[in-house]
């Protein structure tokens, strides 16, 4: 089973369209992948919940149910569980891209997994720095097939 660290934009997309390729990977991966994320993801989802509900064109209750179903498939890791060395190694990688992604990159390092992101700027920026522990939705879908 492959360890996959899930970035916030992946969950945003899954909430907005659970029938998408992202939903397919999260809900129908035949246990090929084990999903993890930082507790920070919950904070980001909560902070943007009103916007998510408006964009989803679903009721608040429906959105909460979708979030619940998604969260059931992901292991949440407290930032305090990630040793300092992983934060220190990861900070230079994201400093000039987006510091909000630091918890996900540090967790990827800590769990020795792959970071699943739909953020093209992050994906390209990390890869330009030689970081190969990130994967796009399309690449993950190919692994699933």
C-alpha positions as CSV (number, residue, x, y, z in Angstrom):
1,X,0.0,0.0,0.0
2,X,1.4,3.4,-1.0
3,X,1.3,6.3,1.4
4,X,-0.3,9.4,-0.1
5,X,-0.3,12.8,1.6
6,X,-3.4,14.8,0.5
7,X,-3.1,18.5,0.0
8,X,-6.0,20.8,0.8
9,X,-6.8,21.7,-2.9
10,X,-7.5,18.0,-3.5
11,X,-10.1,17.9,-0.8
12,X,-11.6,21.2,-2.0
13,X,-12.0,19.5,-5.4
14,X,-13.4,16.3,-4.0
15,X,-16.0,18.2,-1.9
16,X,-17.1,20.2,-5.0
17,X,-17.3,17.1,-7.2
18,X,-17.1,13.7,-5.5
19,X,-17.8,12.1,-8.9
20,X,-14.5,13.5,-10.4
21,X,-11.2,11.6,-10.9
22,X,-10.2,12.8,-7.4
23,X,-13.4,11.3,-6.0
24,X,-12.6,8.1,-7.9
25,X,-9.2,7.9,-6.4
26,X,-10.4,8.7,-2.8
27,X,-13.4,6.4,-2.8
28,X,-12.5,3.5,-5.2
29,X,-8.8,2.9,-4.9
30,X,-9.2,-0.8,-3.8
31,X,-6.9,0.0,-0.8
32,X,-3.9,0.6,-3.1
33,X,-3.3,3.9,-1.3
34,X,-3.4,4.9,2.3
35,X,-4.3,8.6,2.6
36,X,-2.8,11.0,5.2
37,X,-2.9,14.7,5.8
38,X,-2.0,17.4,8.3
39,X,-4.6,18.6,10.8
40,X,-4.0,21.9,9.2
41,X,-6.3,20.7,6.3
42,X,-9.3,20.8,8.7
43,X,-8.5,24.4,9.6
44,X,-8.3,25.4,5.9
45,X,-11.6,23.7,5.0
46,X,-13.3,25.3,8.0
47,X,-12.0,28.7,7.1
48,X,-13.3,28.4,3.6
49,X,-16.5,26.5,4.4
50,X,-19.0,29.2,3.4
51,X,-17.2,29.6,0.0
52,X,-17.2,25.8,-0.5
53,X,-20.9,25.6,0.2
54,X,-21.7,28.5,-2.2
55,X,-19.5,26.9,-5.0
56,X,-20.9,23.4,-4.5
57,X,-24.5,24.5,-5.1
58,X,-25.4,21.9,-2.4
59,X,-27.0,22.4,1.0
60,X,-24.9,22.9,4.0
61,X,-26.0,19.5,5.3
62,X,-25.0,17.8,2.0
63,X,-21.5,19.5,2.1
64,X,-21.0,18.4,5.7
65,X,-21.9,14.8,4.7
66,X,-19.5,14.8,1.8
67,X,-16.7,16.2,4.1
68,X,-17.5,13.5,6.6
69,X,-17.3,10.7,4.0
70,X,-14.0,12.1,2.7
71,X,-12.5,12.5,6.1
72,X,-13.3,8.9,6.9
73,X,-10.8,7.8,4.3
74,X,-7.9,10.0,5.5
75,X,-5.6,9.6,8.6
76,X,-5.1,13.0,10.2
77,X,-1.7,13.7,11.7
78,X,-1.1,16.5,14.2
79,X,1.7,18.9,13.2
80,X,3.2,18.3,16.6
81,X,3.9,14.7,15.7
82,X,6.2,15.7,12.8
83,X,9.8,15.9,14.1
84,X,11.5,19.2,13.7
85,X,14.0,18.0,11.1
86,X,11.2,17.4,8.6
87,X,10.0,21.0,9.1
88,X,13.5,22.3,8.7
89,X,14.1,20.3,5.5
90,X,10.8,21.2,4.0
91,X,10.7,24.9,4.7
92,X,13.3,25.9,2.0
93,X,11.4,23.8,-0.6
94,X,8.1,25.8,-0.2
95,X,9.4,29.2,1.1
96,X,9.2,30.8,-2.4
97,X,6.1,28.8,-3.5
98,X,3.5,28.8,-0.7
99,X,4.3,28.5,3.0
100,X,0.7,27.2,3.6
101,X,2.0,23.9,2.0
102,X,4.7,23.4,4.5
103,X,2.7,21.0,6.8
104,X,2.0,18.8,3.8
105,X,5.6,18.7,2.6
106,X,6.9,18.1,6.1
107,X,4.4,15.2,6.6
108,X,5.4,13.7,3.2
109,X,9.0,13.7,4.4
110,X,8.1,12.3,7.8
111,X,5.9,9.4,6.4
112,X,8.1,8.9,3.4
113,X,5.1,9.1,1.1
114,X,4.0,11.0,-2.0
115,X,2.4,14.4,-1.9
116,X,-0.8,14.5,-3.9
117,X,-1.6,18.0,-5.1
118,X,-3.6,19.7,-7.7
119,X,-1.7,22.9,-7.2
120,X,0.3,23.2,-10.5
121,X,2.5,26.0,-9.0
122,X,3.5,23.8,-6.1
123,X,4.0,20.7,-8.2
124,X,6.2,22.4,-10.7
125,X,8.0,24.5,-8.1
126,X,8.9,21.4,-6.1
127,X,9.9,19.4,-9.1
128,X,12.1,22.3,-10.3
129,X,14.0,22.0,-7.0
130,X,14.5,18.3,-7.6
131,X,11.8,17.2,-5.2
132,X,10.3,14.0,-6.7
133,X,7.9,13.1,-3.8
134,X,4.9,14.8,-5.4
135,X,2.3,13.4,-7.7
136,X,-0.6,14.9,-9.8
137,X,-4.1,13.5,-9.9
138,X,-3.5,12.2,-13.5
139,X,-0.4,10.4,-12.4
140,X,-2.2,8.9,-9.4
141,X,-5.1,7.8,-11.6
142,X,-2.7,6.0,-13.9
143,X,-1.3,4.1,-10.9
144,X,-4.8,3.2,-9.9
145,X,-5.5,1.7,-13.4
